[in-house]
Amino acid sequence: MKIAGDWLTRSGTRALCTALEAAGHQALFVGGCVRNALLGAPVADLDIATDATPDQVSHIAAAARLKVVPTGIDHGTVTVIAGQIPHEVTTFRRDVETFGRHATVAFSDRIEEDAARRDFTMNALYARIDGTVIDPLDGLPDLLARRVRFVGDATARINEDYLRILRFFRFHAWYGDPANGPDPEALAAIAGGLDGLAHVSRERIGHEMRKLLAAPDPAPSLAAMQATGVLARILPGADARVLAPLVHLEDGRPPRWQRRLAALGGPAPDLRLSRAESAALDHIRRAMTLPLPEAAWRLGADAATDAALITAATLGQPLPADTEATIAAAAAARFPVTAADLLPSIQGAALGATLKRLESRWIASGFALDRAALLANDQTD
């Protein structure tokens, strides 16, 4: 079998691979670029595996007038910039000893040893520059069946790197067959390795959850995470049951991961969200406590829409037909009274109280009362 794609024919990419092969070494694309090409999905990162050592790769690339960046020499990786595209070139490796999130590795000249230390069979696929696929671990049938399966013994792979627990669910969400559940052997190994999640950094957990929740339909994976106890470990109090109806109601809308995270419930500080991400999540959760028009006016159309979708999914009801129009009108409304309209007759604490009272009346009117009506009504009280 062969893969194809514009990325295989770029002059810089071909120059790098040709240089390695001319020096007597292998140059094999591996992992995501091969997997995605086989699935017809977009290819982003280019990873190349080789039997050349990092020093040899650096020398060969430099001789070919390609820029070399020593991004991970200790782990056998150098980044080669070819045709303005970064290529992660990593020497074949084998594990000598593993420590959960860390491992002692040794360089290897055998593709079989390199493949055996990878996480999933669908990621242990290689391809030559001409597109010929090399499948040392029989992972191609798994990929074509959209079956996410650990390489070798699932428990051993998890014990090598506990982050693989979350990667399993992310990969199932993105690449698994929605008609079939996750691999039972993998789920059993995950359930037995929950304590290992304590060794995974909060930043890495947050990174995986962002990617998982951004999948077209993460509901089956989240349900499996809840069943195995993983969800309770990383998001205590979260409940995945609302995800399936929420995804159905989204109906072509962009799959915002913050919306889906808000739907899960549970505290999110341990996910190490950025300030902007935390603010977006807080807006959605606050919007769920307000009437829809007020939520749209105070917090914006996105937060109000997300809140409306989550509420409808929780109640098991369709989104009301006028929801989008209501949100758009409220989000565009502008409170017509300013402090300058009340000064100097009203000052100090009374000024703030009056503005708040007028704002409440304006919202209650459906944003219909204008400045004159609001001020006139207030003077008659």
Contacts in CASP RR format, 6 or more apart in sequence:
PFRMAT RR
TARGET T0000
AUTHOR 0000-0000-0000
METHOD contacts of the structure
MODEL  1
MKIAGDWLTRSGTRALCTALEAAGHQALFVGGCVRNALLGAPVADLDIAT
DATPDQVSHIAAAARLKVVPTGIDHGTVTVIAGQIPHEVTTFRRDVETFG
RHATVAFSDRIEEDAARRDFTMNALYARIDGTVIDPLDGLPDLLARRVRF
VGDATARINEDYLRILRFFRFHAWYGDPANGPDPEALAAIAGGLDGLAHV
SRERIGHEMRKLLAAPDPAPSLAAMQATGVLARILPGADARVLAPLVHLE
DGRPPRWQRRLAALGGPAPDLRLSRAESAALDHIRRAMTLPLPEAAWRLG
ADAATDAALITAATLGQPLPADTEATIAAAAAARFPVTAADLLPSIQGAA
LGATLKRLESRWIASGFALDRAALLANDQTD
1 38 0 8 1.000
1 132 0 8 1.000
1 133 0 8 1.000
1 140 0 8 1.000
2 127 0 8 1.000
2 130 0 8 1.000
2 131 0 8 1.000
2 132 0 8 1.000
2 133 0 8 1.000
3 34 0 8 1.000
3 37 0 8 1.000
3 38 0 8 1.000
3 127 0 8 1.000
3 131 0 8 1.000
3 133 0 8 1.000
4 37 0 8 1.000
4 131 0 8 1.000
5 37 0 8 1.000
5 43 0 8 1.000
7 13 0 8 1.000
7 33 0 8 1.000
7 43 0 8 1.000
7 46 0 8 1.000
8 14 0 8 1.000
8 29 0 8 1.000
8 129 0 8 1.000
8 131 0 8 1.000
10 82 0 8 1.000
10 83 0 8 1.000
10 85 0 8 1.000
11 83 0 8 1.000
12 66 0 8 1.000
12 82 0 8 1.000
12 83 0 8 1.000
12 85 0 8 1.000
13 46 0 8 1.000
13 82 0 8 1.000
13 83 0 8 1.000
13 85 0 8 1.000
13 87 0 8 1.000
13 129 0 8 1.000
14 129 0 8 1.000
15 64 0 8 1.000
15 66 0 8 1.000
15 82 0 8 1.000
15 83 0 8 1.000
16 27 0 8 1.000
16 48 0 8 1.000
16 61 0 8 1.000
16 64 0 8 1.000
16 66 0 8 1.000
16 80 0 8 1.000
16 82 0 8 1.000
16 87 0 8 1.000
16 89 0 8 1.000
17 27 0 8 1.000
17 48 0 8 1.000
17 129 0 8 1.000
18 129 0 8 1.000
19 60 0 8 1.000
19 61 0 8 1.000
19 63 0 8 1.000
19 64 0 8 1.000
19 66 0 8 1.000
20 26 0 8 1.000
20 27 0 8 1.000
20 48 0 8 1.000
20 50 0 8 1.000
20 52 0 8 1.000
20 57 0 8 1.000
20 60 0 8 1.000
20 89 0 8 1.000
21 27 0 8 1.000
21 129 0 8 1.000
23 52 0 8 1.000
23 56 0 8 1.000
23 60 0 8 1.000
25 50 0 8 1.000
25 51 0 8 1.000
25 52 0 8 1.000
25 56 0 8 1.000
25 60 0 8 1.000
26 49 0 8 1.000
26 50 0 8 1.000
26 51 0 8 1.000
26 52 0 8 1.000
26 111 0 8 1.000
27 48 0 8 1.000
27 50 0 8 1.000
27 128 0 8 1.000
27 129 0 8 1.000
28 48 0 8 1.000
28 49 0 8 1.000
28 50 0 8 1.000
28 111 0 8 1.000
28 126 0 8 1.000
28 127 0 8 1.000
28 128 0 8 1.000
28 134 0 8 1.000
29 46 0 8 1.000
29 47 0 8 1.000
29 48 0 8 1.000
29 49 0 8 1.000
29 126 0 8 1.000
29 127 0 8 1.000
29 128 0 8 1.000
29 129 0 8 1.000
29 131 0 8 1.000
30 47 0 8 1.000
30 48 0 8 1.000
30 49 0 8 1.000
30 114 0 8 1.000
30 123 0 8 1.000
30 124 0 8 1.000
30 125 0 8 1.000
30 126 0 8 1.000
30 127 0 8 1.000
31 47 0 8 1.000
31 118 0 8 1.000
31 123 0 8 1.000
31 124 0 8 1.000
31 125 0 8 1.000
31 126 0 8 1.000
32 43 0 8 1.000
32 45 0 8 1.000
32 47 0 8 1.000
32 123 0 8 1.000
33 43 0 8 1.000
33 44 0 8 1.000
33 45 0 8 1.000
33 46 0 8 1.000
33 47 0 8 1.000
33 127 0 8 1.000
34 125 0 8 1.000
34 126 0 8 1.000
34 127 0 8 1.000
34 133 0 8 1.000
35 41 0 8 1.000
35 122 0 8 1.000
35 123 0 8 1.000
35 125 0 8 1.000
35 143 0 8 1.000
35 175 0 8 1.000
36 42 0 8 1.000
36 43 0 8 1.000
36 44 0 8 1.000
37 43 0 8 1.000
37 127 0 8 1.000
38 125 0 8 1.000
38 133 0 8 1.000
38 140 0 8 1.000
38 143 0 8 1.000
38 144 0 8 1.000
39 143 0 8 1.000
39 175 0 8 1.000
45 88 0 8 1.000
46 85 0 8 1.000
46 86 0 8 1.000
46 87 0 8 1.000
46 88 0 8 1.000
47 87 0 8 1.000
47 88 0 8 1.000
47 90 0 8 1.000
48 87 0 8 1.000
48 88 0 8 1.000
48 89 0 8 1.000
48 90 0 8 1.000
49 89 0 8 1.000
49 90 0 8 1.000
49 91 0 8 1.000
49 92 0 8 1.000
49 111 0 8 1.000
49 114 0 8 1.000
49 126 0 8 1.000
50 57 0 8 1.000
50 89 0 8 1.000
50 90 0 8 1.000
50 91 0 8 1.000
50 92 0 8 1.000
51 91 0 8 1.000
51 92 0 8 1.000
51 108 0 8 1.000
51 109 0 8 1.000
51 110 0 8 1.000
52 60 0 8 1.000
52 91 0 8 1.000
53 76 0 8 1.000
53 91 0 8 1.000
53 107 0 8 1.000
54 70 0 8 1.000
54 72 0 8 1.000
54 73 0 8 1.000
54 76 0 8 1.000
54 77 0 8 1.000
54 78 0 8 1.000
54 91 0 8 1.000
57 68 0 8 1.000
57 78 0 8 1.000
57 80 0 8 1.000
57 89 0 8 1.000
57 91 0 8 1.000
58 68 0 8 1.000
58 70 0 8 1.000
58 78 0 8 1.000
61 67 0 8 1.000
61 68 0 8 1.000
61 78 0 8 1.000
61 80 0 8 1.000
61 82 0 8 1.000
61 89 0 8 1.000
62 68 0 8 1.000
66 80 0 8 1.000
66 81 0 8 1.000
66 82 0 8 1.000
67 80 0 8 1.000
67 81 0 8 1.000
67 82 0 8 1.000
68 78 0 8 1.000
68 79 0 8 1.000
68 80 0 8 1.000
68 81 0 8 1.000
69 78 0 8 1.000
69 79 0 8 1.000
69 80 0 8 1.000
69 81 0 8 1.000
69 86 0 8 1.000
70 78 0 8 1.000
70 79 0 8 1.000
71 77 0 8 1.000
71 78 0 8 1.000
71 79 0 8 1.000
71 88 0 8 1.000
72 78 0 8 1.000
75 90 0 8 1.000
75 93 0 8 1.000
75 105 0 8 1.000
76 90 0 8 1.000
76 91 0 8 1.000
76 93 0 8 1.000
76 105 0 8 1.000
76 107 0 8 1.000
77 88 0 8 1.000
77 89 0 8 1.000
77 90 0 8 1.000
77 91 0 8 1.000
78 89 0 8 1.000
79 86 0 8 1.000
79 87 0 8 1.000
79 88 0 8 1.000
79 89 0 8 1.000
80 86 0 8 1.000
80 87 0 8 1.000
80 89 0 8 1.000
81 87 0 8 1.000
91 107 0 8 1.000
91 108 0 8 1.000
92 107 0 8 1.000
92 108 0 8 1.000
92 109 0 8 1.000
92 110 0 8 1.000
92 111 0 8 1.000
92 113 0 8 1.000
92 114 0 8 1.000
93 105 0 8 1.000
93 106 0 8 1.000
93 107 0 8 1.000
93 108 0 8 1.000
93 113 0 8 1.000
93 114 0 8 1.000
93 117 0 8 1.000
94 105 0 8 1.000
94 106 0 8 1.000
94 108 0 8 1.000
94 110 0 8 1.000
94 113 0 8 1.000
94 114 0 8 1.000
94 116 0 8 1.000
94 117 0 8 1.000
95 103 0 8 1.000
95 104 0 8 1.000
95 105 0 8 1.000
95 117 0 8 1.000
95 160 0 8 1.000
96 103 0 8 1.000
96 104 0 8 1.000
96 105 0 8 1.000
96 106 0 8 1.000
97 103 0 8 1.000
97 104 0 8 1.000
98 104 0 8 1.000
98 159 0 8 1.000
98 160 0 8 1.000
98 161 0 8 1.000
100 159 0 8 1.000
100 160 0 8 1.000
100 161 0 8 1.000
100 162 0 8 1.000
100 196 0 8 1.000
100 199 0 8 1.000
101 161 0 8 1.000
101 162 0 8 1.000
101 163 0 8 1.000
101 199 0 8 1.000
101 200 0 8 1.000
101 201 0 8 1.000
103 160 0 8 1.000
103 161 0 8 1.000
105 117 0 8 1.000
108 114 0 8 1.000
111 126 0 8 1.000
111 134 0 8 1.000
111 136 0 8 1.000
112 136 0 8 1.000
112 137 0 8 1.000
115 124 0 8 1.000
115 126 0 8 1.000
115 136 0 8 1.000
115 137 0 8 1.000
115 151 0 8 1.000
116 124 0 8 1.000
116 137 0 8 1.000
116 151 0 8 1.000
116 152 0 8 1.000
117 151 0 8 1.000
117 160 0 8 1.000
118 124 0 8 1.000
118 151 0 8 1.000
119 150 0 8 1.000
119 151 0 8 1.000
119 157 0 8 1.000
119 161 0 8 1.000
119 164 0 8 1.000
119 167 0 8 1.000
119 168 0 8 1.000
120 142 0 8 1.000
120 148 0 8 1.000
120 149 0 8 1.000
120 150 0 8 1.000
120 151 0 8 1.000
120 167 0 8 1.000
120 168 0 8 1.000
120 171 0 8 1.000
121 137 0 8 1.000
121 138 0 8 1.000
121 139 0 8 1.000
121 142 0 8 1.000
121 143 0 8 1.000
121 149 0 8 1.000
121 150 0 8 1.000
121 151 0 8 1.000
122 139 0 8 1.000
122 142 0 8 1.000
122 143 0 8 1.000
122 147 0 8 1.000
122 148 0 8 1.000
122 149 0 8 1.000
122 171 0 8 1.000
122 175 0 8 1.000
124 135 0 8 1.000
124 136 0 8 1.000
124 137 0 8 1.000
124 139 0 8 1.000
124 151 0 8 1.000
125 133 0 8 1.000
125 134 0 8 1.000
125 135 0 8 1.000
125 139 0 8 1.000
125 140 0 8 1.000
125 143 0 8 1.000
126 133 0 8 1.000
126 134 0 8 1.000
126 135 0 8 1.000
126 136 0 8 1.000
127 133 0 8 1.000
127 134 0 8 1.000
128 134 0 8 1.000
133 140 0 8 1.000
137 151 0 8 1.000
137 152 0 8 1.000
139 149 0 8 1.000
141 147 0 8 1.000
142 148 0 8 1.000
142 149 0 8 1.000
143 175 0 8 1.000
145 177 0 8 1.000
146 175 0 8 1.000
146 176 0 8 1.000
146 177 0 8 1.000
146 180 0 8 1.000
147 176 0 8 1.000
147 177 0 8 1.000
147 180 0 8 1.000
147 183 0 8 1.000
148 168 0 8 1.000
148 171 0 8 1.000
148 172 0 8 1.000
148 175 0 8 1.000
148 176 0 8 1.000
148 182 0 8 1.000
148 183 0 8 1.000
148 186 0 8 1.000
149 183 0 8 1.000
149 185 0 8 1.000
149 186 0 8 1.000
150 157 0 8 1.000
150 158 0 8 1.000
150 164 0 8 1.000
150 168 0 8 1.000
150 183 0 8 1.000
150 185 0 8 1.000
150 186 0 8 1.000
150 189 0 8 1.000
151 157 0 8 1.000
153 189 0 8 1.000
154 183 0 8 1.000
154 185 0 8 1.000
154 186 0 8 1.000
154 188 0 8 1.000
154 189 0 8 1.000
154 190 0 8 1.000
155 189 0 8 1.000
155 192 0 8 1.000
155 193 0 8 1.000
157 164 0 8 1.000
157 189 0 8 1.000
158 164 0 8 1.000
158 165 0 8 1.000
158 189 0 8 1.000
158 190 0 8 1.000
158 193 0 8 1.000
159 193 0 8 1.000
162 193 0 8 1.000
162 196 0 8 1.000
162 197 0 8 1.000
162 199 0 8 1.000
162 200 0 8 1.000
163 200 0 8 1.000
163 204 0 8 1.000
163 208 0 8 1.000
165 190 0 8 1.000
165 193 0 8 1.000
165 194 0 8 1.000
165 196 0 8 1.000
165 197 0 8 1.000
165 230 0 8 1.000
166 197 0 8 1.000
166 200 0 8 1.000
166 204 0 8 1.000
166 205 0 8 1.000
166 208 0 8 1.000
166 209 0 8 1.000
166 212 0 8 1.000
166 230 0 8 1.000
166 234 0 8 1.000
167 208 0 8 1.000
168 182 0 8 1.000
168 186 0 8 1.000
168 190 0 8 1.000
169 182 0 8 1.000
169 212 0 8 1.000
169 221 0 8 1.000
169 222 0 8 1.000
169 224 0 8 1.000
169 225 0 8 1.000
169 230 0 8 1.000
170 208 0 8 1.000
170 211 0 8 1.000
170 212 0 8 1.000
170 215 0 8 1.000
170 221 0 8 1.000
172 181 0 8 1.000
172 182 0 8 1.000
172 220 0 8 1.000
172 221 0 8 1.000
172 224 0 8 1.000
173 212 0 8 1.000
173 215 0 8 1.000
173 217 0 8 1.000
173 218 0 8 1.000
173 220 0 8 1.000
173 221 0 8 1.000
174 211 0 8 1.000
174 215 0 8 1.000
174 216 0 8 1.000
178 217 0 8 1.000
178 220 0 8 1.000
181 220 0 8 1.000
181 224 0 8 1.000
182 220 0 8 1.000
182 221 0 8 1.000
182 224 0 8 1.000
187 224 0 8 1.000
187 227 0 8 1.000
187 228 0 8 1.000
190 228 0 8 1.000
190 230 0 8 1.000
191 228 0 8 1.000
191 229 0 8 1.000
194 228 0 8 1.000
194 229 0 8 1.000
194 230 0 8 1.000
194 233 0 8 1.000
197 205 0 8 1.000
197 230 0 8 1.000
197 233 0 8 1.000
197 234 0 8 1.000
202 270 0 8 1.000
202 271 0 8 1.000
202 272 0 8 1.000
203 272 0 8 1.000
205 234 0 8 1.000
205 270 0 8 1.000
205 271 0 8 1.000
205 272 0 8 1.000
206 271 0 8 1.000
206 272 0 8 1.000
206 273 0 8 1.000
209 234 0 8 1.000
209 235 0 8 1.000
209 257 0 8 1.000
209 261 0 8 1.000
209 271 0 8 1.000
210 257 0 8 1.000
212 218 0 8 1.000
212 221 0 8 1.000
212 222 0 8 1.000
213 255 0 8 1.000
213 257 0 8 1.000
213 260 0 8 1.000
213 261 0 8 1.000
214 255 0 8 1.000
214 256 0 8 1.000
214 257 0 8 1.000
215 221 0 8 1.000
215 255 0 8 1.000
216 255 0 8 1.000
217 247 0 8 1.000
218 243 0 8 1.000
218 247 0 8 1.000
218 260 0 8 1.000
219 240 0 8 1.000
219 243 0 8 1.000
219 244 0 8 1.000
219 246 0 8 1.000
219 247 0 8 1.000
222 231 0 8 1.000
222 240 0 8 1.000
222 243 0 8 1.000
222 264 0 8 1.000
223 240 0 8 1.000
223 241 0 8 1.000
223 243 0 8 1.000
223 244 0 8 1.000
225 231 0 8 1.000
225 240 0 8 1.000
226 232 0 8 1.000
226 238 0 8 1.000
226 239 0 8 1.000
226 240 0 8 1.000
231 238 0 8 1.000
231 240 0 8 1.000
231 264 0 8 1.000
232 238 0 8 1.000
234 270 0 8 1.000
234 271 0 8 1.000
235 264 0 8 1.000
235 265 0 8 1.000
235 266 0 8 1.000
235 267 0 8 1.000
235 268 0 8 1.000
235 270 0 8 1.000
235 271 0 8 1.000
236 266 0 8 1.000
236 267 0 8 1.000
237 265 0 8 1.000
237 266 0 8 1.000
237 267 0 8 1.000
238 264 0 8 1.000
238 265 0 8 1.000
238 266 0 8 1.000
239 264 0 8 1.000
239 265 0 8 1.000
240 264 0 8 1.000
242 263 0 8 1.000
242 264 0 8 1.000
242 310 0 8 1.000
242 313 0 8 1.000
242 314 0 8 1.000
243 260 0 8 1.000
243 263 0 8 1.000
243 264 0 8 1.000
245 312 0 8 1.000
245 313 0 8 1.000
245 314 0 8 1.000
245 316 0 8 1.000
246 259 0 8 1.000
246 260 0 8 1.000
246 263 0 8 1.000
246 309 0 8 1.000
246 310 0 8 1.000
246 313 0 8 1.000
247 255 0 8 1.000
248 313 0 8 1.000
249 309 0 8 1.000
249 312 0 8 1.000
249 313 0 8 1.000
249 318 0 8 1.000
249 319 0 8 1.000
250 309 0 8 1.000
253 305 0 8 1.000
253 309 0 8 1.000
256 302 0 8 1.000
256 306 0 8 1.000
258 277 0 8 1.000
258 280 0 8 1.000
258 281 0 8 1.000
258 284 0 8 1.000
258 306 0 8 1.000
259 284 0 8 1.000
259 306 0 8 1.000
259 309 0 8 1.000
259 310 0 8 1.000
261 268 0 8 1.000
261 271 0 8 1.000
261 281 0 8 1.000
262 281 0 8 1.000
262 284 0 8 1.000
262 285 0 8 1.000
262 288 0 8 1.000
262 306 0 8 1.000
262 307 0 8 1.000
262 310 0 8 1.000
263 310 0 8 1.000
263 313 0 8 1.000
263 314 0 8 1.000
268 278 0 8 1.000
268 281 0 8 1.000
273 281 0 8 1.000
280 302 0 8 1.000
280 303 0 8 1.000
283 299 0 8 1.000
283 300 0 8 1.000
283 302 0 8 1.000
283 303 0 8 1.000
284 303 0 8 1.000
284 306 0 8 1.000
284 307 0 8 1.000
284 310 0 8 1.000
286 295 0 8 1.000
286 299 0 8 1.000
286 303 0 8 1.000
287 295 0 8 1.000
287 296 0 8 1.000
287 298 0 8 1.000
287 299 0 8 1.000
287 300 0 8 1.000
287 303 0 8 1.000
287 304 0 8 1.000
287 306 0 8 1.000
287 307 0 8 1.000
288 295 0 8 1.000
288 307 0 8 1.000
288 310 0 8 1.000
288 311 0 8 1.000
290 298 0 8 1.000
290 299 0 8 1.000
290 307 0 8 1.000
292 304 0 8 1.000
292 307 0 8 1.000
292 308 0 8 1.000
292 323 0 8 1.000
292 326 0 8 1.000
292 327 0 8 1.000
292 330 0 8 1.000
293 326 0 8 1.000
293 327 0 8 1.000
293 329 0 8 1.000
293 330 0 8 1.000
293 363 0 8 1.000
293 366 0 8 1.000
293 367 0 8 1.000
294 330 0 8 1.000
294 363 0 8 1.000
295 303 0 8 1.000
295 304 0 8 1.000
295 307 0 8 1.000
295 330 0 8 1.000
296 303 0 8 1.000
296 304 0 8 1.000
296 326 0 8 1.000
296 327 0 8 1.000
296 328 0 8 1.000
296 330 0 8 1.000
296 331 0 8 1.000
297 330 0 8 1.000
297 331 0 8 1.000
297 333 0 8 1.000
297 363 0 8 1.000
297 367 0 8 1.000
300 331 0 8 1.000
301 327 0 8 1.000
301 328 0 8 1.000
301 331 0 8 1.000
304 327 0 8 1.000
304 330 0 8 1.000
304 331 0 8 1.000
305 323 0 8 1.000
305 324 0 8 1.000
305 327 0 8 1.000
308 319 0 8 1.000
308 323 0 8 1.000
308 327 0 8 1.000
309 319 0 8 1.000
312 318 0 8 1.000
312 319 0 8 1.000
312 320 0 8 1.000
329 367 0 8 1.000
330 366 0 8 1.000
330 367 0 8 1.000
333 367 0 8 1.000
335 359 0 8 1.000
335 362 0 8 1.000
336 362 0 8 1.000
336 369 0 8 1.000
336 370 0 8 1.000
336 371 0 8 1.000
336 374 0 8 1.000
337 355 0 8 1.000
337 358 0 8 1.000
337 359 0 8 1.000
337 362 0 8 1.000
337 371 0 8 1.000
337 374 0 8 1.000
337 375 0 8 1.000
339 351 0 8 1.000
339 352 0 8 1.000
339 355 0 8 1.000
341 371 0 8 1.000
341 375 0 8 1.000
342 351 0 8 1.000
342 354 0 8 1.000
342 355 0 8 1.000
343 351 0 8 1.000
346 354 0 8 1.000
354 378 0 8 1.000
357 378 0 8 1.000
358 374 0 8 1.000
358 375 0 8 1.000
358 378 0 8 1.000
361 369 0 8 1.000
361 374 0 8 1.000
361 377 0 8 1.000
361 378 0 8 1.000
362 369 0 8 1.000
362 374 0 8 1.000
369 377 0 8 1.000
END
